[in-house]
Amino acid sequence: MNIVGERLKELRVNARYSQKQIAEKCETTQVTIGRYETGVAEPPLQKLLWYADFFDVSLDYIFGRTDNPKGMVQSKDALKSVLKD
């Protein structure tokens, strides 16, 4: 299983939704949700954004770039240097 699939499954299970319930909410099929969760298929960006909005997490979290569901935390100094460039 890949990190994206693991995170999608973790979000669903922790919120106590079945694959079928998530499929209905995001307008796809239960089979498709299962394929995302097992890494057989990669969800399109539109679905990833739906997951992020629905579960109130960042895409950085879904992609495994951070373990913080709210996203990567940067210091103000690091952010200022990025904005300056």
Buried (B, 14 or more C-beta within 10 A) or exposed (E): EBEBBBBBBBBBEEEEBEBEBBBBEBEBEBEBBBBBBEBEBEBEEEBBEBBBEBBEBBBBBBEEEBEEBEBEEEEEEEEEEEEEE
